[in-house]
Amino acid sequence: MVTQCSNPECRKPLTHLNNGRVIRTVQHQGAVPVIQHYWLCGECYLRHDFSISVADIVSCIRRELPQGMPKKHISGPGFAA
């Protein structure tokens, strides 16, 4: 179960899912599926996102924003203005 932000520099406790981003991964250990969830709080999702490696390792990476682009001009799913 997700209990905090996946950004190691934040770790804000999860109290509600009204903003940010949640992902679900499914890995198999033999015939048994193992489901894991990861969450980035709304503040962290403005500057970070998830990366999933070929080996199915989930990590938090920093977004590269175009220079000079103010926060209010960022759009897309999960972005708070």
PyMOL Python script that loads the backbone (N, CA, C, O; Angstrom):
from pymol import cmd

cmd.read_pdbstr("""\
ATOM      1  N   MET A   1       0.841  -1.174   0.000  1.00  0.00           N
ATOM      2  CA  MET A   1       0.000   0.000   0.000  1.00  0.00           C
ATOM      3  C   MET A   1       0.894   1.247   0.000  1.00  0.00           C
ATOM      4  O   MET A   1       1.926   1.277   0.670  1.00  0.00           O
ATOM      5  N   VAL A   2       0.493   2.259  -0.745  1.00  0.00           N
ATOM      6  CA  VAL A   2       1.215   3.522  -0.794  1.00  0.00           C
ATOM      7  C   VAL A   2       0.917   4.319   0.470  1.00  0.00           C
ATOM      8  O   VAL A   2      -0.245   4.484   0.840  1.00  0.00           O
ATOM      9  N   THR A   3       1.956   4.811   1.131  1.00  0.00           N
ATOM     10  CA  THR A   3       1.746   5.595   2.343  1.00  0.00           C
ATOM     11  C   THR A   3       2.373   6.978   2.272  1.00  0.00           C
ATOM     12  O   THR A   3       2.074   7.845   3.093  1.00  0.00           O
ATOM     13  N   GLN A   4       3.264   7.187   1.268  1.00  0.00           N
ATOM     14  CA  GLN A   4       3.951   8.469   1.179  1.00  0.00           C
ATOM     15  C   GLN A   4       4.392   8.732  -0.260  1.00  0.00           C
ATOM     16  O   GLN A   4       4.388   7.834  -1.101  1.00  0.00           O
ATOM     17  N   CYS A   5       4.773   9.984  -0.523  1.00  0.00           N
ATOM     18  CA  CYS A   5       5.256  10.393  -1.833  1.00  0.00           C
ATOM     19  C   CYS A   5       6.508   9.588  -2.181  1.00  0.00           C
ATOM     20  O   CYS A   5       7.360   9.355  -1.323  1.00  0.00           O
ATOM     21  N   SER A   6       6.615   9.171  -3.423  1.00  0.00           N
ATOM     22  CA  SER A   6       7.752   8.356  -3.866  1.00  0.00           C
ATOM     23  C   SER A   6       9.024   9.155  -4.101  1.00  0.00           C
ATOM     24  O   SER A   6      10.085   8.575  -4.334  1.00  0.00           O
ATOM     25  N   ASN A   7       8.931  10.477  -4.044  1.00  0.00           N
ATOM     26  CA  ASN A   7      10.123  11.306  -4.182  1.00  0.00           C
ATOM     27  C   ASN A   7      10.921  11.200  -2.879  1.00  0.00           C
ATOM     28  O   ASN A   7      10.418  11.595  -1.827  1.00  0.00           O
ATOM     29  N   PRO A   8      12.150  10.679  -2.921  1.00  0.00           N
ATOM     30  CA  PRO A   8      12.911  10.503  -1.683  1.00  0.00           C
ATOM     31  C   PRO A   8      13.217  11.813  -0.959  1.00  0.00           C
ATOM     32  O   PRO A   8      13.521  11.801   0.234  1.00  0.00           O
ATOM     33  N   GLU A   9      13.140  12.939  -1.664  1.00  0.00           N
ATOM     34  CA  GLU A   9      13.389  14.241  -1.037  1.00  0.00           C
ATOM     35  C   GLU A   9      12.140  14.822  -0.393  1.00  0.00           C
ATOM     36  O   GLU A   9      12.224  15.836   0.299  1.00  0.00           O
ATOM     37  N   CYS A  10      10.991  14.207  -0.603  1.00  0.00           N
ATOM     38  CA  CYS A  10       9.723  14.727  -0.076  1.00  0.00           C
ATOM     39  C   CYS A  10       9.154  13.814   1.003  1.00  0.00           C
ATOM     40  O   CYS A  10       9.145  14.161   2.184  1.00  0.00           O
ATOM     41  N   ARG A  11       8.683  12.654   0.587  1.00  0.00           N
ATOM     42  CA  ARG A  11       8.074  11.655   1.476  1.00  0.00           C
ATOM     43  C   ARG A  11       6.846  12.162   2.226  1.00  0.00           C
ATOM     44  O   ARG A  11       6.566  11.726   3.342  1.00  0.00           O
ATOM     45  N   LYS A  12       6.107  13.099   1.593  1.00  0.00           N
ATOM     46  CA  LYS A  12       4.865  13.604   2.198  1.00  0.00           C
ATOM     47  C   LYS A  12       3.900  12.437   2.412  1.00  0.00           C
ATOM     48  O   LYS A  12       3.741  11.600   1.524  1.00  0.00           O
ATOM     49  N   PRO A  13       3.258  12.372   3.578  1.00  0.00           N
ATOM     50  CA  PRO A  13       2.305  11.279   3.818  1.00  0.00           C
ATOM     51  C   PRO A  13       1.095  11.382   2.885  1.00  0.00           C
ATOM     52  O   PRO A  13       0.607  12.475   2.597  1.00  0.00           O
ATOM     53  N   LEU A  14       0.631  10.244   2.429  1.00  0.00           N
ATOM     54  CA  LEU A  14      -0.550  10.190   1.573  1.00  0.00           C
ATOM     55  C   LEU A  14      -1.793  10.233   2.455  1.00  0.00           C
ATOM     56  O   LEU A  14      -2.028   9.341   3.269  1.00  0.00           O
ATOM     57  N   THR A  15      -2.590  11.297   2.274  1.00  0.00           N
ATOM     58  CA  THR A  15      -3.833  11.409   3.029  1.00  0.00           C
ATOM     59  C   THR A  15      -5.053  11.364   2.111  1.00  0.00           C
ATOM     60  O   THR A  15      -6.142  10.979   2.537  1.00  0.00           O
ATOM     61  N   HIS A  16      -4.866  11.766   0.830  1.00  0.00           N
ATOM     62  CA  HIS A  16      -5.952  11.718  -0.145  1.00  0.00           C
ATOM     63  C   HIS A  16      -5.345  11.744  -1.545  1.00  0.00           C
ATOM     64  O   HIS A  16      -4.184  12.113  -1.721  1.00  0.00           O
ATOM     65  N   LEU A  17      -6.130  11.356  -2.523  1.00  0.00           N
ATOM     66  CA  LEU A  17      -5.640  11.263  -3.908  1.00  0.00           C
ATOM     67  C   LEU A  17      -6.270  12.320  -4.812  1.00  0.00           C
ATOM     68  O   LEU A  17      -6.649  12.013  -5.942  1.00  0.00           O
ATOM     69  N   ASN A  18      -6.386  13.546  -4.338  1.00  0.00           N
ATOM     70  CA  ASN A  18      -7.040  14.554  -5.178  1.00  0.00           C
ATOM     71  C   ASN A  18      -6.079  15.267  -6.130  1.00  0.00           C
ATOM     72  O   ASN A  18      -6.524  16.027  -6.990  1.00  0.00           O
ATOM     73  N   ASN A  19      -4.768  15.037  -5.993  1.00  0.00           N
ATOM     74  CA  ASN A  19      -3.822  15.557  -6.979  1.00  0.00           C
ATOM     75  C   ASN A  19      -2.559  14.713  -6.954  1.00  0.00           C
ATOM     76  O   ASN A  19      -2.365  13.888  -6.061  1.00  0.00           O
ATOM     77  N   GLY A  20      -1.709  14.927  -7.940  1.00  0.00           N
ATOM     78  CA  GLY A  20      -0.502  14.128  -8.052  1.00  0.00           C
ATOM     79  C   GLY A  20      -0.705  13.018  -9.064  1.00  0.00           C
ATOM     80  O   GLY A  20      -1.573  13.099  -9.933  1.00  0.00           O
ATOM     81  N   ARG A  21       0.103  11.988  -8.940  1.00  0.00           N
ATOM     82  CA  ARG A  21       0.024  10.883  -9.897  1.00  0.00           C
ATOM     83  C   ARG A  21       0.271   9.558  -9.186  1.00  0.00           C
ATOM     84  O   ARG A  21       1.171   9.439  -8.354  1.00  0.00           O
ATOM     85  N   VAL A  22      -0.542   8.571  -9.530  1.00  0.00           N
ATOM     86  CA  VAL A  22      -0.393   7.213  -9.012  1.00  0.00           C
ATOM     87  C   VAL A  22      -0.143   6.294 -10.199  1.00  0.00           C
ATOM     88  O   VAL A  22      -0.804   6.404 -11.231  1.00  0.00           O
ATOM     89  N   ILE A  23       0.813   5.390 -10.043  1.00  0.00           N
ATOM     90  CA  ILE A  23       1.000   4.349 -11.052  1.00  0.00           C
ATOM     91  C   ILE A  23       0.920   2.997 -10.365  1.00  0.00           C
ATOM     92  O   ILE A  23       1.156   2.874  -9.163  1.00  0.00           O
ATOM     93  N   ARG A  24       0.586   1.991 -11.151  1.00  0.00           N
ATOM     94  CA  ARG A  24       0.519   0.622 -10.644  1.00  0.00           C
ATOM     95  C   ARG A  24       1.435  -0.233 -11.513  1.00  0.00           C
ATOM     96  O   ARG A  24       1.423  -0.116 -12.738  1.00  0.00           O
ATOM     97  N   THR A  25       2.220  -1.084 -10.881  1.00  0.00           N
ATOM     98  CA  THR A  25       3.047  -2.031 -11.616  1.00  0.00           C
ATOM     99  C   THR A  25       2.624  -3.436 -11.218  1.00  0.00           C
ATOM    100  O   THR A  25       2.202  -3.681 -10.087  1.00  0.00           O
ATOM    101  N   VAL A  26       2.746  -4.349 -12.166  1.00  0.00           N
ATOM    102  CA  VAL A  26       2.444  -5.753 -11.910  1.00  0.00           C
ATOM    103  C   VAL A  26       3.664  -6.565 -12.322  1.00  0.00           C
ATOM    104  O   VAL A  26       4.063  -6.555 -13.486  1.00  0.00           O
ATOM    105  N   GLN A  27       4.239  -7.250 -11.383  1.00  0.00           N
ATOM    106  CA  GLN A  27       5.374  -8.133 -11.646  1.00  0.00           C
ATOM    107  C   GLN A  27       4.958  -9.531 -11.237  1.00  0.00           C
ATOM    108  O   GLN A  27       4.093  -9.700 -10.377  1.00  0.00           O
ATOM    109  N   HIS A  28       5.558 -10.516 -11.836  1.00  0.00           N
ATOM    110  CA  HIS A  28       5.215 -11.898 -11.514  1.00  0.00           C
ATOM    111  C   HIS A  28       6.368 -12.581 -10.811  1.00  0.00           C
ATOM    112  O   HIS A  28       7.505 -12.558 -11.282  1.00  0.00           O
ATOM    113  N   GLN A  29       6.066 -13.178  -9.696  1.00  0.00           N
ATOM    114  CA  GLN A  29       7.021 -14.029  -8.982  1.00  0.00           C
ATOM    115  C   GLN A  29       6.512 -15.452  -9.168  1.00  0.00           C
ATOM    116  O   GLN A  29       5.675 -15.944  -8.412  1.00  0.00           O
ATOM    117  N   GLY A  30       7.044 -16.090 -10.196  1.00  0.00           N
ATOM    118  CA  GLY A  30       6.493 -17.379 -10.602  1.00  0.00           C
ATOM    119  C   GLY A  30       5.147 -17.126 -11.247  1.00  0.00           C
ATOM    120  O   GLY A  30       5.035 -16.322 -12.173  1.00  0.00           O
ATOM    121  N   ALA A  31       4.133 -17.806 -10.763  1.00  0.00           N
ATOM    122  CA  ALA A  31       2.779 -17.624 -11.308  1.00  0.00           C
ATOM    123  C   ALA A  31       1.975 -16.611 -10.512  1.00  0.00           C
ATOM    124  O   ALA A  31       0.811 -16.358 -10.824  1.00  0.00           O
ATOM    125  N   VAL A  32       2.589 -16.024  -9.480  1.00  0.00           N
ATOM    126  CA  VAL A  32       1.871 -15.105  -8.595  1.00  0.00           C
ATOM    127  C   VAL A  32       2.120 -13.654  -9.017  1.00  0.00           C
ATOM    128  O   VAL A  32       3.268 -13.208  -9.019  1.00  0.00           O
ATOM    129  N   PRO A  33       1.068 -12.911  -9.373  1.00  0.00           N
ATOM    130  CA  PRO A  33       1.264 -11.497  -9.694  1.00  0.00           C
ATOM    131  C   PRO A  33       1.461 -10.673  -8.415  1.00  0.00           C
ATOM    132  O   PRO A  33       0.753 -10.855  -7.424  1.00  0.00           O
ATOM    133  N   VAL A  34       2.433  -9.771  -8.465  1.00  0.00           N
ATOM    134  CA  VAL A  34       2.700  -8.876  -7.337  1.00  0.00           C
ATOM    135  C   VAL A  34       2.393  -7.459  -7.819  1.00  0.00           C
ATOM    136  O   VAL A  34       3.048  -6.951  -8.729  1.00  0.00           O
ATOM    137  N   ILE A  35       1.402  -6.831  -7.208  1.00  0.00           N
ATOM    138  CA  ILE A  35       0.972  -5.495  -7.604  1.00  0.00           C
ATOM    139  C   ILE A  35       1.545  -4.481  -6.623  1.00  0.00           C
ATOM    140  O   ILE A  35       1.428  -4.635  -5.407  1.00  0.00           O
ATOM    141  N   GLN A  36       2.174  -3.430  -7.181  1.00  0.00           N
ATOM    142  CA  GLN A  36       2.710  -2.350  -6.355  1.00  0.00           C
ATOM    143  C   GLN A  36       2.206  -1.025  -6.889  1.00  0.00           C
ATOM    144  O   GLN A  36       2.034  -0.856  -8.096  1.00  0.00           O
ATOM    145  N   HIS A  37       1.967  -0.082  -5.983  1.00  0.00           N
ATOM    146  CA  HIS A  37       1.526   1.264  -6.348  1.00  0.00           C
ATOM    147  C   HIS A  37       2.578   2.273  -5.908  1.00  0.00           C
ATOM    148  O   HIS A  37       3.245   2.094  -4.888  1.00  0.00           O
ATOM    149  N   TYR A  38       2.712   3.331  -6.693  1.00  0.00           N
ATOM    150  CA  TYR A  38       3.633   4.423  -6.390  1.00  0.00           C
ATOM    151  C   TYR A  38       2.875   5.732  -6.574  1.00  0.00           C
ATOM    152  O   TYR A  38       2.032   5.841  -7.464  1.00  0.00           O
ATOM    153  N   TRP A  39       3.167   6.717  -5.744  1.00  0.00           N
ATOM    154  CA  TRP A  39       2.464   8.002  -5.787  1.00  0.00           C
ATOM    155  C   TRP A  39       3.461   9.145  -5.699  1.00  0.00           C
ATOM    156  O   TRP A  39       4.400   9.102  -4.904  1.00  0.00           O
ATOM    157  N   LEU A  40       3.251  10.171  -6.522  1.00  0.00           N
ATOM    158  CA  LEU A  40       3.948  11.450  -6.402  1.00  0.00           C
ATOM    159  C   LEU A  40       2.907  12.483  -6.018  1.00  0.00           C
ATOM    160  O   LEU A  40       1.877  12.602  -6.681  1.00  0.00           O
ATOM    161  N   CYS A  41       3.165  13.237  -4.945  1.00  0.00           N
ATOM    162  CA  CYS A  41       2.222  14.278  -4.534  1.00  0.00           C
ATOM    163  C   CYS A  41       2.146  15.340  -5.633  1.00  0.00           C
ATOM    164  O   CYS A  41       2.995  15.377  -6.524  1.00  0.00           O
ATOM    165  N   GLY A  42       1.140  16.194  -5.569  1.00  0.00           N
ATOM    166  CA  GLY A  42       0.936  17.216  -6.596  1.00  0.00           C
ATOM    167  C   GLY A  42       2.124  18.142  -6.767  1.00  0.00           C
ATOM    168  O   GLY A  42       2.478  18.489  -7.894  1.00  0.00           O
ATOM    169  N   GLU A  43       2.749  18.548  -5.667  1.00  0.00           N
ATOM    170  CA  GLU A  43       3.908  19.438  -5.759  1.00  0.00           C
ATOM    171  C   GLU A  43       5.082  18.746  -6.444  1.00  0.00           C
ATOM    172  O   GLU A  43       5.748  19.350  -7.285  1.00  0.00           O
ATOM    173  N   CYS A  44       5.337  17.513  -6.102  1.00  0.00           N
ATOM    174  CA  CYS A  44       6.460  16.789  -6.708  1.00  0.00           C
ATOM    175  C   CYS A  44       6.185  16.454  -8.169  1.00  0.00           C
ATOM    176  O   CYS A  44       7.109  16.446  -8.982  1.00  0.00           O
ATOM    177  N   TYR A  45       4.920  16.175  -8.517  1.00  0.00           N
ATOM    178  CA  TYR A  45       4.603  15.814  -9.892  1.00  0.00           C
ATOM    179  C   TYR A  45       4.784  16.985 -10.856  1.00  0.00           C
ATOM    180  O   TYR A  45       4.913  16.774 -12.061  1.00  0.00           O
ATOM    181  N   LEU A  46       4.797  18.208 -10.347  1.00  0.00           N
ATOM    182  CA  LEU A  46       5.082  19.355 -11.216  1.00  0.00           C
ATOM    183  C   LEU A  46       6.509  19.299 -11.749  1.00  0.00           C
ATOM    184  O   LEU A  46       6.773  19.780 -12.851  1.00  0.00           O
ATOM    185  N   ARG A  47       7.427  18.722 -10.989  1.00  0.00           N
ATOM    186  CA  ARG A  47       8.839  18.721 -11.370  1.00  0.00           C
ATOM    187  C   ARG A  47       9.452  17.327 -11.538  1.00  0.00           C
ATOM    188  O   ARG A  47      10.601  17.195 -11.959  1.00  0.00           O
ATOM    189  N   HIS A  48       8.677  16.291 -11.208  1.00  0.00           N
ATOM    190  CA  HIS A  48       9.198  14.924 -11.282  1.00  0.00           C
ATOM    191  C   HIS A  48       8.194  14.003 -11.973  1.00  0.00           C
ATOM    192  O   HIS A  48       7.018  14.337 -12.116  1.00  0.00           O
ATOM    193  N   ASP A  49       8.676  12.855 -12.391  1.00  0.00           N
ATOM    194  CA  ASP A  49       7.801  11.822 -12.936  1.00  0.00           C
ATOM    195  C   ASP A  49       8.435  10.472 -12.645  1.00  0.00           C
ATOM    196  O   ASP A  49       9.534  10.404 -12.095  1.00  0.00           O
ATOM    197  N   PHE A  50       7.750   9.408 -13.010  1.00  0.00           N
ATOM    198  CA  PHE A  50       8.258   8.067 -12.785  1.00  0.00           C
ATOM    199  C   PHE A  50       9.007   7.582 -14.013  1.00  0.00           C
ATOM    200  O   PHE A  50       8.680   7.939 -15.145  1.00  0.00           O
ATOM    201  N   SER A  51      10.004   6.772 -13.772  1.00  0.00           N
ATOM    202  CA  SER A  51      10.729   6.085 -14.828  1.00  0.00           C
ATOM    203  C   SER A  51      10.733   4.612 -14.462  1.00  0.00           C
ATOM    204  O   SER A  51      11.000   4.251 -13.315  1.00  0.00           O
ATOM    205  N   ILE A  52      10.438   3.759 -15.438  1.00  0.00           N
ATOM    206  CA  ILE A  52      10.436   2.316 -15.205  1.00  0.00           C
ATOM    207  C   ILE A  52      11.477   1.697 -16.123  1.00  0.00           C
ATOM    208  O   ILE A  52      11.395   1.815 -17.346  1.00  0.00           O
ATOM    209  N   SER A  53      12.454   1.038 -15.521  1.00  0.00           N
ATOM    210  CA  SER A  53      13.552   0.447 -16.290  1.00  0.00           C
ATOM    211  C   SER A  53      13.112  -0.854 -16.960  1.00  0.00           C
ATOM    212  O   SER A  53      12.023  -1.367 -16.701  1.00  0.00           O
ATOM    213  N   VAL A  54      13.975  -1.370 -17.819  1.00  0.00           N
ATOM    214  CA  VAL A  54      13.716  -2.642 -18.490  1.00  0.00           C
ATOM    215  C   VAL A  54      13.559  -3.762 -17.455  1.00  0.00           C
ATOM    216  O   VAL A  54      12.833  -4.730 -17.682  1.00  0.00           O
ATOM    217  N   ALA A  55      14.246  -3.620 -16.319  1.00  0.00           N
ATOM    218  CA  ALA A  55      14.155  -4.619 -15.247  1.00  0.00           C
ATOM    219  C   ALA A  55      12.975  -4.343 -14.310  1.00  0.00           C
ATOM    220  O   ALA A  55      12.892  -4.922 -13.227  1.00  0.00           O
ATOM    221  N   ASP A  56      12.060  -3.455 -14.729  1.00  0.00           N
ATOM    222  CA  ASP A  56      10.862  -3.107 -13.952  1.00  0.00           C
ATOM    223  C   ASP A  56      11.169  -2.426 -12.618  1.00  0.00           C
ATOM    224  O   ASP A  56      10.420  -2.580 -11.654  1.00  0.00           O
ATOM    225  N   ILE A  57      12.258  -1.681 -12.566  1.00  0.00           N
ATOM    226  CA  ILE A  57      12.592  -0.908 -11.374  1.00  0.00           C
ATOM    227  C   ILE A  57      12.009   0.489 -11.542  1.00  0.00           C
ATOM    228  O   ILE A  57      12.297   1.175 -12.523  1.00  0.00           O
ATOM    229  N   VAL A  58      11.184   0.908 -10.580  1.00  0.00           N
ATOM    230  CA  VAL A  58      10.529   2.212 -10.633  1.00  0.00           C
ATOM    231  C   VAL A  58      11.389   3.223  -9.887  1.00  0.00           C
ATOM    232  O   VAL A  58      11.826   2.974  -8.763  1.00  0.00           O
ATOM    233  N   SER A  59      11.625   4.362 -10.521  1.00  0.00           N
ATOM    234  CA  SER A  59      12.370   5.428  -9.855  1.00  0.00           C
ATOM    235  C   SER A  59      11.714   6.770 -10.165  1.00  0.00           C
ATOM    236  O   SER A  59      10.931   6.900 -11.106  1.00  0.00           O
ATOM    237  N   CYS A  60      12.049   7.746  -9.361  1.00  0.00           N
ATOM    238  CA  CYS A  60      11.544   9.102  -9.511  1.00  0.00           C
ATOM    239  C   CYS A  60      12.618   9.915 -10.220  1.00  0.00           C
ATOM    240  O   CYS A  60      13.761   9.964  -9.765  1.00  0.00           O
ATOM    241  N   ILE A  61      12.257  10.556 -11.337  1.00  0.00           N
ATOM    242  CA  ILE A  61      13.227  11.353 -12.084  1.00  0.00           C
ATOM    243  C   ILE A  61      12.739  12.796 -12.188  1.00  0.00           C
ATOM    244  O   ILE A  61      11.536  13.055 -12.145  1.00  0.00           O
ATOM    245  N   ARG A  62      13.664  13.716 -12.323  1.00  0.00           N
ATOM    246  CA  ARG A  62      13.340  15.132 -12.457  1.00  0.00           C
ATOM    247  C   ARG A  62      12.947  15.436 -13.893  1.00  0.00           C
ATOM    248  O   ARG A  62      13.606  14.993 -14.834  1.00  0.00           O
ATOM    249  N   ARG A  63      11.868  16.194 -14.055  1.00  0.00           N
ATOM    250  CA  ARG A  63      11.416  16.627 -15.391  1.00  0.00           C
ATOM    251  C   ARG A  63      12.338  17.729 -15.901  1.00  0.00           C
ATOM    252  O   ARG A  63      12.856  18.533 -15.126  1.00  0.00           O
ATOM    253  N   GLU A  64      12.526  17.752 -17.187  1.00  0.00           N
ATOM    254  CA  GLU A  64      13.240  18.852 -17.820  1.00  0.00           C
ATOM    255  C   GLU A  64      12.195  19.781 -18.424  1.00  0.00           C
ATOM    256  O   GLU A  64      11.536  19.432 -19.404  1.00  0.00           O
ATOM    257  N   LEU A  65      12.045  20.961 -17.839  1.00  0.00           N
ATOM    258  CA  LEU A  65      11.085  21.942 -18.348  1.00  0.00           C
ATOM    259  C   LEU A  65      11.794  22.893 -19.295  1.00  0.00           C
ATOM    260  O   LEU A  65      12.965  23.206 -19.078  1.00  0.00           O
ATOM    261  N   PRO A  66      11.127  23.361 -20.330  1.00  0.00           N
ATOM    262  CA  PRO A  66      11.732  24.353 -21.206  1.00  0.00           C
ATOM    263  C   PRO A  66      12.122  25.599 -20.411  1.00  0.00           C
ATOM    264  O   PRO A  66      11.372  26.042 -19.541  1.00  0.00           O
ATOM    265  N   GLN A  67      13.281  26.157 -20.705  1.00  0.00           N
ATOM    266  CA  GLN A  67      13.738  27.337 -19.977  1.00  0.00           C
ATOM    267  C   GLN A  67      12.788  28.501 -20.186  1.00  0.00           C
ATOM    268  O   GLN A  67      12.280  28.726 -21.285  1.00  0.00           O
ATOM    269  N   GLY A  68      12.562  29.233 -19.113  1.00  0.00           N
ATOM    270  CA  GLY A  68      11.728  30.421 -19.184  1.00  0.00           C
ATOM    271  C   GLY A  68      10.237  30.140 -19.167  1.00  0.00           C
ATOM    272  O   GLY A  68       9.443  31.077 -19.262  1.00  0.00           O
ATOM    273  N   MET A  69       9.831  28.895 -19.050  1.00  0.00           N
ATOM    274  CA  MET A  69       8.401  28.580 -19.044  1.00  0.00           C
ATOM    275  C   MET A  69       7.869  28.668 -17.616  1.00  0.00           C
ATOM    276  O   MET A  69       8.232  27.853 -16.768  1.00  0.00           O
ATOM    277  N   PRO A  70       7.010  29.652 -17.345  1.00  0.00           N
ATOM    278  CA  PRO A  70       6.448  29.759 -16.001  1.00  0.00           C
ATOM    279  C   PRO A  70       5.536  28.586 -15.676  1.00  0.00           C
ATOM    280  O   PRO A  70       4.961  27.965 -16.570  1.00  0.00           O
ATOM    281  N   LYS A  71       5.412  28.294 -14.402  1.00  0.00           N
ATOM    282  CA  LYS A  71       4.619  27.166 -13.921  1.00  0.00           C
ATOM    283  C   LYS A  71       3.179  27.212 -14.426  1.00  0.00           C
ATOM    284  O   LYS A  71       2.596  26.162 -14.694  1.00  0.00           O
ATOM    285  N   LYS A  72       2.590  28.405 -14.563  1.00  0.00           N
ATOM    286  CA  LYS A  72       1.188  28.504 -14.958  1.00  0.00           C
ATOM    287  C   LYS A  72       0.942  28.038 -16.388  1.00  0.00           C
ATOM    288  O   LYS A  72      -0.205  27.796 -16.765  1.00  0.00           O
ATOM    289  N   HIS A  73       2.012  27.905 -17.206  1.00  0.00           N
ATOM    290  CA  HIS A  73       1.842  27.487 -18.593  1.00  0.00           C
ATOM    291  C   HIS A  73       2.034  25.983 -18.788  1.00  0.00           C
ATOM    292  O   HIS A  73       1.923  25.487 -19.910  1.00  0.00           O
ATOM    293  N   ILE A  74       2.315  25.264 -17.725  1.00  0.00           N
ATOM    294  CA  ILE A  74       2.469  23.829 -17.823  1.00  0.00           C
ATOM    295  C   ILE A  74       1.083  23.205 -17.902  1.00  0.00           C
ATOM    296  O   ILE A  74       0.205  23.558 -17.115  1.00  0.00           O
ATOM    297  N   SER A  75       0.873  22.290 -18.830  1.00  0.00           N
ATOM    298  CA  SER A  75      -0.422  21.653 -18.939  1.00  0.00           C
ATOM    299  C   SER A  75      -0.242  20.160 -19.113  1.00  0.00           C
ATOM    300  O   SER A  75       0.855  19.689 -19.413  1.00  0.00           O
ATOM    301  N   GLY A  76      -1.305  19.428 -18.927  1.00  0.00           N
ATOM    302  CA  GLY A  76      -1.266  17.993 -19.095  1.00  0.00           C
ATOM    303  C   GLY A  76      -1.879  17.316 -17.885  1.00  0.00           C
ATOM    304  O   GLY A  76      -2.218  17.968 -16.897  1.00  0.00           O
ATOM    305  N   PRO A  77      -2.016  16.012 -17.971  1.00  0.00           N
ATOM    306  CA  PRO A  77      -2.667  15.291 -16.871  1.00  0.00           C
ATOM    307  C   PRO A  77      -1.870  15.391 -15.587  1.00  0.00           C
ATOM    308  O   PRO A  77      -0.654  15.197 -15.570  1.00  0.00           O
ATOM    309  N   GLY A  78      -2.572  15.695 -14.520  1.00  0.00           N
ATOM    310  CA  GLY A  78      -1.939  15.727 -13.205  1.00  0.00           C
ATOM    311  C   GLY A  78      -1.283  17.022 -12.821  1.00  0.00           C
ATOM    312  O   GLY A  78      -0.785  17.133 -11.701  1.00  0.00           O
ATOM    313  N   PHE A  79      -1.253  18.023 -13.702  1.00  0.00           N
ATOM    314  CA  PHE A  79      -0.608  19.284 -13.372  1.00  0.00           C
ATOM    315  C   PHE A  79      -1.610  20.215 -12.697  1.00  0.00           C
ATOM    316  O   PHE A  79      -2.737  20.381 -13.165  1.00  0.00           O
ATOM    317  N   ALA A  80      -1.191  20.806 -11.615  1.00  0.00           N
ATOM    318  CA  ALA A  80      -2.040  21.775 -10.907  1.00  0.00           C
ATOM    319  C   ALA A  80      -1.562  23.178 -11.273  1.00  0.00           C
ATOM    320  O   ALA A  80      -0.360  23.443 -11.260  1.00  0.00           O
ATOM    321  N   ALA A  81      -2.459  24.048 -11.588  1.00  0.00           N
ATOM    322  CA  ALA A  81      -2.082  25.417 -11.950  1.00  0.00           C
ATOM    323  C   ALA A  81      -1.934  26.271 -10.720  1.00  0.00           C
ATOM    324  O   ALA A  81      -1.620  27.457 -10.826  1.00  0.00           O
TER     325      ALA A  81
END
""", "prot")
cmd.dss("prot")
cmd.show_as("cartoon", "prot")
cmd.util.cbc("prot")
cmd.orient("prot")
